[in-house]
C-alpha cells in the first residue's frame, strides 16, 4: 500500500516532563515498531544537564493514533 507524503510528516505526540519519562515512552513506542524522534525543549541543555528538561516526542503522522493509544495505556496501568 502506497503512503502519501503527509503520512511521513512528523507530528508532536507528547511532551515528557523529563529525560527519564521520555526514555520510557520512547522505549514503549520503539518496541511496538514506531520510530520516535525526541527533542529536548527549553534551555536546560545549554546551562545544565538535559535530565530535568522537558522532552518532546515526535512520530510519523501515520503512526500517531497507535502511538497515542500506547501512551494512554501506560497511564491506565496500575
N, C-alpha and C positions, 0 to 999 in steps of 0.2 A: 504494500500500500504506500503510495507516494504521500509525502507530507509537504505542506506549504511552508514557505519561508517563515511565516508568522508563528508556526508551531515550534520553531527552533529559537524564537526570541526569548531572551532571559527575562523573567519576571521575579519580583521580590516575593518570596514566600513568607518569611517571618524575620523578626529581629530578636535574637537571643540576648539575654541580659549580660552574658559574659562568655569568655572563651570555652569554659567547661561545658556549658549548656549547648553552645554552638557545635562543639565536637561531638556531643552525644547525638544531637539532631542529625548532624551530617552522617554519622555512622549508621543510624537507622535508615536514612534515605539511600545511602550508597549500598547498604546490604540488600535493599529492595531493588537495586539496579537503576536508581535515579541519580544521575550526576548532579553535583552541587558545587556552586561557587560561593565561597564565604569571603565576605569583605568586612574589615574592621572599620567601625564608624567612629567619628569624633577624633579628637586629638590625642587620645591616650597613647597611641603608638609613637607619637612624636616626643613625648616627655617621659613616659614611664614604660611599663610593660603593656602589652595588649590584653593581658589576663582579665582585667576588670572592665575593659571597654565593651560596648555593645557590638555585636556582630550581625550583619545582615546575611541571610541565606537566599541565594537565587537559584532557580531551576528553570528548565525549558518550559514554555507555556504548555506544551502537550503533556508534561509530567505534573503540572501544578495541582490538578484535582486530586490525584493519587497521593502526592506528597502532603497535601493538607490533611487528608484522611489519616495518614500515618502519624503526623504530629498530633492531631487531635486525639488519636488513640492513646498516645503517651500520657496525655492529660487525664484521661479517664481510668487509666490503670491504677490499682491500689498501691 
